[in-house]
Amino acid sequence: MTSCAKLLLAVALAAAFFCHDGVAHGAGPVPADMVLVAAGEFLMGSSAEEIQALKKEFGKRDLYKDYSFDAETPKRKVKLRAYYIDVTEVTNKQYLAFVSATKYPAPFYWTGGNYPAGRGDSPVLYVSKKDAEAYAAWMHKRLPTEEEWEKAARGTDGRVFPWGSKFEPDKAATADSSLELVLSGVKGGFSAITVSEAPGDISPYGVHDMAGNVREWTCTLSSDKKNLAIVKGASWVDLNITARAAYRELVPVDSKSHIVGFRCVKDVE
C-alpha cells in the first residue's frame, strides 16, 4: 500500500470513529436509561437584565429575599466534554436495588427496608449528598457538576426552562402547576410525582423533570463553604423562579429533605 493510500485509509477510519463534534462513536452504546450530552459550549447563568426582572418580581418575597441572584451572572459560554446523564431522577425502586445489594441504610421513611407501596417509580427522597454519591459509585457513575446539570437541562441555546424561555405551569410539577399534576404526589405523602409524569418537563436532550418534581444534588461545592453543595431545579413546593435552569441553591451536604433527590452522570470513555 502506498503512503498516499495509507493516509486516505487513516482519514477514513478516523471519520468513521468520531462524530462531527469529536465524540467517539467507538466508546460503545449509550448506557441504559441514560442519554448522551454532546461535547461543546452552552450558555450558562443569567444576564444582568434577567436578574433585574427576577429581583423586581421575587426579590421582596420572604422565600427569596436572601437568595444570591447575582451569583447566576454573567450569562457566559461554558465548554464541556461529552457525558451521559440519567433520563430520570433515581427512583425508589432503583435505590432499593442498591440498598439490598450493599446493606446501605435505607431512607428513614421506608418501612422494613422497603419504600412505601406504589412509590417505586417516584424519586428517592431524604438522601444526603453522601448517600447519593454512594449510590452513584455503586452504579459506576457520579453526581453531575453544576455545569453538567445545567447544560443537560437547558441545552445550548440559552433557554430559561427545559422547554423554552417562558414558564408554562402545566409542563412541570411545581407550586405553580395545576393540582391534577401534583395530586398523585400529595396523595403519596412525600409529594414527588412519578418520574416522567410531567408532560412537558423534557430538556432538549430528552432528560425529564429538570424543572420540577424534586431538587437535585450536584457534586459542586460552595467556593468558600465546603459543607455546602449546590442543588439545582425546583420541587413541587417551589415557584417558577426555582424551575429555571440557572437557579442554584446552597444546601448543607449532610441534609436530607422531602424535596431533594438526585440523578447521575457517567463519563464518556
Secondary structure as GFF3:
##gff-version 3
##sequence-region A 1 269
A	DSSP	alpha_helix	3	17	.	.	.	ID=ss1
A	DSSP	three_ten_helix	25	27	.	.	.	ID=ss2
A	DSSP	beta_strand	34	37	.	.	.	ID=ss3
A	DSSP	beta_strand	40	44	.	.	.	ID=ss4
A	DSSP	alpha_helix	48	58	.	.	.	ID=ss5
A	DSSP	three_ten_helix	69	72	.	.	.	ID=ss6
A	DSSP	beta_strand	76	80	.	.	.	ID=ss7
A	DSSP	beta_strand	83	86	.	.	.	ID=ss8
A	DSSP	alpha_helix	92	102	.	.	.	ID=ss9
A	DSSP	alpha_helix	129	138	.	.	.	ID=ss10
A	DSSP	alpha_helix	146	154	.	.	.	ID=ss11
A	DSSP	alpha_helix	179	188	.	.	.	ID=ss12
A	DSSP	beta_strand	215	221	.	.	.	ID=ss13
A	DSSP	beta_strand	228	232	.	.	.	ID=ss14
A	DSSP	alpha_helix	240	243	.	.	.	ID=ss15
A	DSSP	beta_strand	249	252	.	.	.	ID=ss16
A	DSSP	beta_strand	260	261	.	.	.	ID=ss17
A	DSSP	beta_strand	265	267	.	.	.	ID=ss18
###
